Amino acid sequence: MNKLKCSVTTCQHNADLLCSLNKIQVDGPAAQESRDTCCVSYAERKGGASNLAGVYSSSATENTDIQCSAEHCAYNSNRKCHAESVKVAGCTSDPCVVSETECATFRPRA
């Protein structure tokens, strides 16, 4: 499991910058940089971008299993992320679709 922090407060799974899912999927098979990746598990929060602190707090945790298709990422091994700490962020200030998210931890293989 990875320590996951998520700054995408428009996602329904975000609770106090943690994810309420125990597993997420990051895509970007041809990614060469973080903006080429996305969190496929993103689901737009209905009713706006407010964080709704505490709504999912009983299930939100920083420990999350991360499946990853970003083949060129240094942390990817056998389609799983092996970074100890991961940050999912928005490519825009107010993401509303999967393609507006990214794995900010992405690092290209040397």
N, C-alpha and C positions, 0 to 999 in steps of 0.2 A: 504494500500500500504506500501511496505517496501522500505527503502533506500538501494539500491543495488549498490555495487561497483564490478566491474569485472576486474580481472587482466589477463584474457584469451584473449590476443591481436590477437590470430589466428582466433577468431570468427568473422564472417562477421557482427554480430550485435554489436560488441564492437566499441565504439567511445569515445576516450579520457577516457577510463576506466569506462564508463557508458554503459548501454544497450539501444539499440534503440527499443527494444520490450517493450510493456506495460504489458506483462504477460509472465512469463517463467515457465517451469516445471522442478522441481528437483525430481529425482528418487532415490530409494534406500530403498525399503520396509523393508528389513531385516538389514539395516545399523546399525552398532554398533559404527562406527566412521566416520569421514568426508571422508576418502578415499573410503568408501563403497557407497558414493553418487555420482551423476553426474547431470550435467545440460543437460537435454534432448533437450533443445532449441538450444544448440550449433550447429552452422553450419560453417564448415571450410571456411575461407576467401580464395577466389581464388587469386592467385598471391603472396602468401607468408604471413609472419607474421607481416608485418609492420602495425602500428596502423592506418594509413590513417586518421590522426586527421582532424576533421571537416566534413568528408564525411557524417556522419549521425547526425551531431550536432543539426540540427533543430528538430529531433525527439528523440534524446538521452536524458535520464533523469535518475536521481538516484531513482525516485519513480516508483516502479515496483510491480505488483501483482505476488506473488510467490505461485504457486500450488506445493504441496510437498507430496510425498508418503513415506517419511522416518518416519515410524510409531514410531520408538524409539527415535526420536529427541524431546527434551524438548520444542522446539518452534513450533512443529506441533500440530495443533488442527483442526480436521475435514478436513484434507488434505490441509490445508493452513498454510503457514509460518506466525508466529506472532512475529518474531524477529524484533525489530525496525530497525536494521542495519544488512545487510547480505553481505558477500563477496563470490563470486564465483572465484575459482582459478583453476590452472592447476595442475594435479598430476605429470606432466612432464614439462620440461622447454619449450617445443614447442608442445602443444597439437594439434592433428589433427583429433581426433575422440571424440565422446561423452564420452566414458569411460575414457578418460584422463582428464576430468574435475571433480571438486568436489565442494560441498558447504562447504567452510572453516568455516562457522558459526555453523555447526552441533554440538550439545551438547547432549550426551545421557541423557535420563530421569533418575532421581534419583531413 
